[in-house]
Amino acid sequence: MAFFQMRSWSRLLVLFALGAGLVGCGDLLLLAGSWMTPVDRSTLPPCVDDDCNCGDFASQAQAQTVLDAFARDPYGLDGDGNGKACELLPPVPLPPDPPAPPSSNPHLVLGNPSQAATTNPNNYIIQRNQYVLSYSRDRNLINWASWEVDAAWLGSVKRQDNFRPDGALPAGFYQVTPNDYRGSGYDRGHVVPSGDRTRTAGDNAATFLMTNILPQAAENNRGPWRELEEYGRDLVYQYDHSLHVFAGGYGSQGSLGNRSIAVPSRLWKIIVVYDRLPSGSLGVGGDTQVIAVDMPNTDQVDPDWRHYQTSIQRLEVATGYTFLDNLPPELQSALKARPSDVP
């Protein structure tokens, strides 16, 4: 939480300057204002809540918005001090893909966040009985996955641990192998968790396809991310709720392997908690609980995932995706704007 620590030290410096007689009252007001001007974070990406870096942004324009929002560049985005953030990034984000063909896959019932289809190799859709995902050929990495969890998906099947390449990728895509992660220092992190698919051995094995895996810092994977996964399943086990989950990674902090598998700088997850109606439709309304989390993909991560709660609205800013677009517009707006607040 470097930014908040900076704010605290700033207040101490102001008090010291006043006590030492180093500044007058007028100068003090200017100094305090430069550090303590309130910032509306609801329209900024979640990284501003802990620590942003240039690898967290898809474009220079997005990084510039963060630089302009805070005085004195607390995240170090303007290395040469010329007022421009992260100048090596593309100037603007790539344009969105056109609407994808309709799908009857239940894991897309709340929408297709990036309009993934089979035309754009960097937004390539793979639909399975167990989940749906979008994949990037150039990053050799999953963009996002979408899946449902309820009691019917949870059973007693053991973890299969059969990591393997995904033959569903089309010609021209490199099929990442488990050995590509060897010696990298990163875990083979599941996006759709093994624990969410324990009904049959086939369901569980589907989570070990390498298209569902991303490079994840060990302390993140085995700490707050695992706790978040277990919290979601507890909502099913203890309260018989159903879940619709979106998750993925974005940004870049280098690559691993000879095939340049991108290492995401941030990891995110959205859990929509609902009770299925007798008709079989989703009971999603204005009082539906939504859990949204965005955390850095590092070992220096807070062990409590609750500290990384955010809103869907801010995740859309960070990722460029559009979530819940199959819901009525007014309901979408209400759920997206509400900050996640699991105590």
C-alpha positions as CSV (number, residue, x, y, z in Angstrom):
1,M,0.0,0.0,0.0
2,A,2.8,2.4,-1.0
3,F,0.5,5.2,-2.0
4,F,-1.3,5.4,1.4
5,Q,2.1,5.2,3.2
6,M,3.2,8.2,1.1
7,R,0.1,10.1,2.1
8,S,0.9,9.4,5.8
9,W,4.5,10.5,5.5
10,S,3.4,13.6,3.6
11,R,1.2,14.6,6.5
12,L,4.1,14.2,8.9
13,L,6.4,16.3,6.7
14,V,3.8,19.0,6.6
15,L,3.6,19.1,10.4
16,F,7.4,19.0,10.7
17,A,7.7,21.9,8.3
18,L,5.2,24.0,10.2
19,G,6.7,23.2,13.6
20,A,10.2,24.1,12.4
21,G,9.1,27.3,10.8
22,L,10.2,26.3,7.4
23,V,7.0,27.4,5.7
24,G,4.4,30.0,6.2
25,C,0.7,29.4,6.5
26,G,0.1,30.2,2.8
27,D,2.9,27.9,1.7
28,L,1.7,25.2,4.1
29,L,-1.8,25.2,2.5
30,L,-0.3,24.8,-1.0
31,L,2.0,22.0,0.2
32,A,-0.8,20.2,2.0
33,G,-3.1,20.5,-1.0
34,S,-0.6,19.1,-3.4
35,W,-0.4,15.9,-1.4
36,M,-3.9,15.6,0.1
37,T,-6.3,16.6,-2.7
38,P,-9.1,13.9,-2.7
39,V,-9.1,11.7,-5.8
40,D,-12.2,10.0,-7.2
41,R,-11.0,6.4,-7.6
42,S,-14.2,5.0,-9.0
43,T,-13.1,5.8,-12.6
44,L,-9.5,4.7,-12.1
45,P,-8.0,1.1,-12.4
46,P,-7.7,-0.8,-9.1
47,C,-3.9,-0.7,-9.2
48,V,-4.0,2.9,-7.8
49,D,-5.1,1.2,-4.5
50,D,-1.8,-0.4,-4.0
51,D,0.9,0.3,-6.6
52,C,0.7,0.9,-10.3
53,N,3.5,0.4,-12.9
54,C,3.6,0.8,-16.6
55,G,3.1,-2.9,-17.2
56,D,-0.4,-2.6,-15.7
57,F,-1.8,-0.5,-18.5
58,A,-2.9,-1.4,-22.1
59,S,-2.1,2.1,-23.5
60,Q,-0.3,5.3,-22.8
61,A,-3.6,7.1,-22.6
62,Q,-4.7,4.9,-19.7
63,A,-1.5,5.5,-17.8
64,Q,-1.8,9.2,-18.5
65,T,-5.2,9.3,-16.8
66,V,-3.6,7.9,-13.6
67,L,-0.6,10.3,-13.8
68,D,-2.9,13.2,-14.2
69,A,-5.1,12.2,-11.3
70,F,-2.4,12.3,-8.6
71,A,0.0,15.1,-7.7
72,R,3.7,14.3,-7.6
73,D,3.5,11.1,-9.6
74,P,3.4,8.7,-6.6
75,Y,3.7,5.6,-8.8
76,G,6.7,6.7,-10.9
77,L,4.9,6.6,-14.2
78,D,6.7,9.7,-15.6
79,G,10.4,8.6,-15.5
80,D,11.8,11.5,-17.4
81,G,9.6,14.2,-15.8
82,N,8.2,15.5,-19.1
83,G,4.6,15.1,-18.0
84,K,3.9,12.0,-20.1
85,A,3.3,8.6,-18.5
86,C,4.7,5.3,-19.8
87,E,5.6,6.6,-23.3
88,L,6.7,3.1,-24.6
89,L,3.1,1.8,-24.4
90,P,0.8,1.9,-27.4
91,P,-0.9,5.4,-27.6
92,V,-4.4,4.1,-27.3
93,P,-6.1,0.7,-26.7
94,L,-6.9,-1.6,-29.5
95,P,-10.5,-1.1,-30.8
96,P,-13.0,-3.6,-29.4
97,D,-14.0,-6.7,-31.4
98,P,-17.4,-6.7,-33.1
99,P,-20.2,-8.5,-31.4
100,A,-19.6,-12.3,-31.2
101,P,-22.2,-14.8,-32.5
102,P,-24.8,-15.8,-29.9
103,S,-23.9,-18.8,-27.8
104,S,-26.1,-21.2,-25.8
105,N,-23.2,-22.2,-23.6
106,P,-24.4,-21.7,-20.0
107,H,-21.0,-20.3,-19.0
108,L,-21.8,-17.3,-21.2
109,V,-25.2,-16.7,-19.8
110,L,-24.1,-13.3,-18.3
111,G,-22.2,-12.3,-21.4
112,N,-19.0,-12.5,-23.4
113,P,-16.7,-9.9,-21.8
114,S,-14.5,-9.3,-24.9
115,Q,-16.8,-10.5,-27.6
116,A,-14.4,-13.4,-28.1
117,A,-14.9,-15.4,-31.3
118,T,-12.8,-17.4,-33.7
119,T,-11.7,-14.6,-36.0
120,N,-9.2,-12.6,-33.8
121,P,-6.3,-14.9,-32.7
122,N,-5.7,-12.7,-29.7
123,N,-9.3,-13.0,-28.5
124,Y,-9.9,-16.6,-29.5
125,I,-12.8,-18.3,-27.9
126,I,-12.7,-21.9,-26.6
127,Q,-16.0,-23.3,-25.4
128,R,-16.2,-26.4,-23.3
129,N,-18.8,-28.1,-21.1
130,Q,-16.8,-27.1,-18.1
131,Y,-16.0,-23.4,-18.9
132,V,-15.5,-20.9,-21.7
133,L,-12.3,-18.9,-22.2
134,S,-10.6,-16.3,-24.4
135,Y,-7.0,-16.9,-25.5
136,S,-4.3,-14.8,-26.9
137,R,-2.0,-16.3,-29.6
138,D,0.6,-13.6,-29.3
139,R,0.8,-13.7,-25.5
140,N,0.5,-17.5,-25.4
141,L,-1.9,-16.9,-22.5
142,I,-5.5,-16.9,-21.4
143,N,-7.3,-13.6,-21.3
144,W,-10.3,-14.6,-19.2
145,A,-12.5,-17.5,-18.3
146,S,-16.1,-17.7,-17.4
147,W,-17.8,-20.5,-15.6
148,E,-20.7,-21.5,-13.3
149,V,-20.3,-23.2,-9.9
150,D,-23.1,-24.9,-8.0
151,A,-23.6,-28.1,-6.0
152,A,-23.9,-30.1,-9.2
153,W,-20.3,-29.3,-10.2
154,L,-18.8,-30.3,-6.8
155,G,-18.1,-33.9,-5.9
156,S,-15.4,-36.1,-4.5
157,V,-13.1,-36.6,-7.5
158,K,-9.4,-36.2,-6.6
159,R,-7.2,-33.6,-8.3
160,Q,-6.0,-35.1,-11.5
161,D,-2.7,-33.1,-11.8
162,N,-2.5,-33.9,-15.5
163,F,-1.2,-30.6,-16.9
164,R,-1.0,-30.9,-20.7
165,P,-1.1,-28.9,-24.0
166,D,-4.5,-28.0,-25.4
167,G,-5.2,-29.6,-28.7
168,A,-8.2,-27.3,-29.2
169,L,-6.0,-24.4,-30.3
170,P,-6.0,-23.9,-34.1
171,A,-3.1,-24.3,-36.4
172,G,-0.5,-21.5,-36.0
173,F,-0.9,-21.3,-32.2
174,Y,1.9,-22.6,-30.0
175,Q,0.6,-25.2,-27.6
176,V,2.1,-24.3,-24.2
177,T,3.5,-27.3,-22.3
178,P,4.0,-27.8,-18.6
179,N,7.8,-27.8,-19.1
180,D,7.6,-24.2,-20.4
181,Y,7.1,-23.2,-16.7
182,R,10.1,-25.2,-15.5
183,G,12.6,-23.1,-13.6
184,S,10.6,-19.9,-14.2
185,G,9.9,-19.2,-10.5
186,Y,6.1,-19.0,-11.2
187,D,3.4,-21.5,-10.3
188,R,1.2,-23.0,-13.0
189,G,-1.8,-21.0,-11.8
190,H,-5.3,-22.2,-12.6
191,V,-7.9,-19.6,-13.7
192,V,-10.8,-22.1,-13.5
193,P,-9.8,-23.9,-10.3
194,S,-9.4,-27.6,-10.0
195,G,-11.6,-27.4,-6.9
196,D,-14.5,-26.0,-8.8
197,R,-14.7,-29.1,-11.0
198,T,-14.8,-32.2,-8.8
199,R,-17.9,-33.9,-10.2
200,T,-16.1,-36.2,-12.6
201,A,-12.5,-37.0,-13.5
202,G,-13.1,-35.5,-16.9
203,D,-14.4,-32.3,-15.5
204,N,-11.4,-31.9,-13.2
205,A,-8.9,-32.9,-16.0
206,A,-10.3,-30.1,-18.2
207,T,-8.9,-27.5,-15.7
208,F,-5.4,-28.8,-16.3
209,L,-5.3,-27.9,-19.9
210,M,-2.5,-25.3,-20.3
211,T,-4.9,-22.8,-21.9
212,N,-6.5,-22.5,-18.4
213,I,-3.1,-21.8,-16.8
214,L,-1.1,-18.6,-16.3
215,P,2.2,-17.7,-14.6
216,Q,1.3,-16.9,-11.0
217,A,3.5,-15.8,-8.2
218,A,3.7,-18.6,-5.7
219,E,2.7,-16.5,-2.6
220,N,-0.2,-15.2,-4.5
221,N,-1.4,-18.6,-5.8
222,R,-1.0,-20.4,-2.5
223,G,-2.2,-17.5,-0.4
224,P,-4.9,-15.0,-1.1
225,W,-5.9,-16.4,-4.5
226,R,-6.4,-19.9,-3.0
227,E,-8.4,-18.4,-0.1
228,L,-10.6,-16.5,-2.5
229,E,-11.3,-19.7,-4.4
230,E,-12.2,-21.5,-1.2
231,Y,-14.4,-18.6,-0.1
232,G,-16.4,-18.9,-3.3
233,R,-16.9,-22.7,-2.9
234,D,-17.9,-22.2,0.8
235,L,-20.8,-20.1,-0.5
236,V,-22.0,-23.2,-2.4
237,Y,-21.3,-25.8,0.3
238,Q,-22.6,-23.8,3.3
239,Y,-25.5,-21.8,1.8
240,D,-26.3,-23.7,-1.4
241,H,-25.8,-20.6,-3.5
242,S,-24.9,-20.7,-7.1
243,L,-22.0,-18.7,-8.6
244,H,-21.1,-17.2,-11.9
245,V,-17.4,-16.4,-12.1
246,F,-15.2,-14.4,-14.4
247,A,-11.4,-14.4,-13.9
248,G,-8.2,-13.7,-15.7
249,G,-5.0,-11.6,-15.8
250,Y,-3.9,-8.5,-17.5
251,G,-0.8,-6.3,-17.9
252,S,2.7,-7.5,-18.4
253,Q,5.8,-8.0,-16.2
254,G,8.0,-9.9,-18.6
255,S,7.7,-13.4,-20.1
256,L,8.9,-16.9,-19.5
257,G,10.1,-19.7,-21.7
258,N,11.5,-19.7,-25.2
259,R,8.0,-19.0,-26.5
260,S,7.6,-15.7,-24.6
261,I,4.6,-16.7,-22.5
262,A,3.4,-13.4,-21.0
263,V,3.4,-13.0,-17.3
264,P,0.4,-10.8,-16.2
265,S,1.1,-8.1,-13.7
266,R,-2.4,-8.2,-12.2
267,L,-5.0,-10.9,-11.5
268,W,-8.7,-10.3,-11.2
269,K,-11.9,-12.2,-10.4
270,I,-15.6,-11.4,-10.3
271,I,-18.1,-13.7,-8.4
272,V,-21.8,-13.1,-8.9
273,V,-23.7,-14.9,-6.1
274,Y,-27.3,-15.9,-6.8
275,D,-30.0,-18.5,-6.1
276,R,-31.4,-20.2,-9.2
277,L,-35.1,-19.7,-9.6
278,P,-37.6,-22.7,-9.9
279,S,-37.8,-21.9,-13.6
280,G,-34.1,-22.6,-13.9
281,S,-33.1,-19.0,-14.7
282,L,-30.6,-17.0,-12.7
283,G,-32.1,-15.1,-9.7
284,V,-29.9,-12.0,-10.3
285,G,-31.4,-8.7,-9.1
286,G,-30.5,-5.4,-7.5
287,D,-29.6,-7.0,-4.2
288,T,-27.4,-9.7,-5.7
289,Q,-24.0,-10.0,-4.0
290,V,-21.1,-9.3,-6.3
291,I,-17.5,-9.9,-5.2
292,A,-14.8,-8.2,-7.3
293,V,-11.1,-8.5,-6.7
294,D,-7.9,-7.2,-8.4
295,M,-4.5,-8.0,-6.9
296,P,-0.9,-7.7,-8.0
297,N,0.7,-10.9,-9.3
298,T,3.7,-10.8,-6.9
299,D,5.0,-12.6,-3.8
300,Q,4.7,-9.3,-1.9
301,V,1.0,-9.6,-1.7
302,D,-1.3,-9.1,1.3
303,P,-2.4,-12.5,2.5
304,D,-6.0,-11.3,2.9
305,W,-7.8,-11.1,-0.5
306,R,-10.4,-8.8,1.0
307,H,-7.9,-6.0,1.0
308,Y,-8.0,-6.1,-2.9
309,Q,-11.7,-5.7,-3.3
310,T,-12.9,-3.3,-5.9
311,S,-15.9,-2.8,-8.2
312,I,-16.8,-4.3,-11.6
313,Q,-16.8,-0.8,-13.0
314,R,-13.1,-0.3,-12.1
315,L,-12.2,-3.8,-13.5
316,E,-13.8,-2.7,-16.8
317,V,-11.5,0.4,-16.8
318,A,-8.5,-1.8,-16.2
319,T,-9.2,-4.6,-18.6
320,G,-11.2,-3.0,-21.4
321,Y,-13.9,-5.7,-21.0
322,T,-17.6,-5.3,-20.6
323,F,-19.2,-7.6,-18.0
324,L,-22.8,-8.6,-17.4
325,D,-23.9,-7.3,-20.7
326,N,-26.7,-9.9,-20.9
327,L,-28.5,-8.2,-18.0
328,P,-30.8,-5.3,-18.3
329,P,-28.9,-2.0,-18.5
330,E,-30.2,-0.5,-15.3
331,L,-29.3,-3.7,-13.4
332,Q,-25.9,-3.8,-15.0
333,S,-25.1,-0.3,-13.9
334,A,-26.2,-0.9,-10.3
335,L,-24.2,-4.1,-9.9
336,K,-21.1,-2.7,-11.6
337,A,-20.9,0.5,-9.6
338,R,-21.3,-1.2,-6.2
339,P,-17.9,-1.8,-4.5
340,S,-17.3,-5.3,-3.3
341,D,-17.5,-5.2,0.5
342,V,-17.0,-8.7,2.0
343,P,-15.9,-8.0,5.6
